[in-house]
Amino acid sequence: MFINKRLLFTLYFAVLSCCTVLSQKKTENNTNKKILNPKKATIYSAVLPGAGQIYNRKIWKTAIIYAGFAGIAYGYVYNNKLTKSYQNALNARLDTLSTTIDTKYSNLSDGTVTSLRNYHRRNRDICILSFAGLYILNIIDANVDANLQEFKINKDLSLNFKPNFTHYNQHNIISTIQFTLKF
């Protein structure tokens, strides 16, 4: 029984050590990387939002972009529906010639309906501007990401902050912060 446990224990660690040794590979300096063209990435993103990010091999950003567009589109549809509803209620209240009656918002005053319409109209307009802003940010992100693809950060580039105490004269000490930028 004792020999079986010792044999299993030795076999277990022998297999475990082989797996660890086999899983380590030498890293090769791959100089055959495809150099990305920032102009192409910009055009791709302008034609189809997210295509520039796919070209830059940052596919996860595409999901964020489309989620942003979906959220903004939902906000636009929601606020547009309410804007039209409040506008129809105001039209029904102000139309003295016809027999249309506002039954949906009859418990609200004219001023309240007007301010609610203006509130949702403003939110709808903000959604339109947000949609345009996200579209422009999508294009800028694709361009910047393609430009910075070859940007190297090495040990020579650093920024250090260090507290420092300087003697002003014999009796005064001044506390300062020292910034060191190496490039």
Protein Blocks (a to p, Z undefined) as FASTA:
>chain_A
ZZmmmmmmmmmmmmmmmmmmmmpccddddfkbccddfklmmmmmmmmghjlmmmnopakl
mmmmmmmmmmmmmmmmmmmmmmmmmmmmmmmmmmmkbmcdcfklmmpcfklmmmmmmmmm
mmmmmmmmmmmmmmmmmmmmmmmmmmmmmpccdfklccddddddddfblmbccddddddd
dZZ
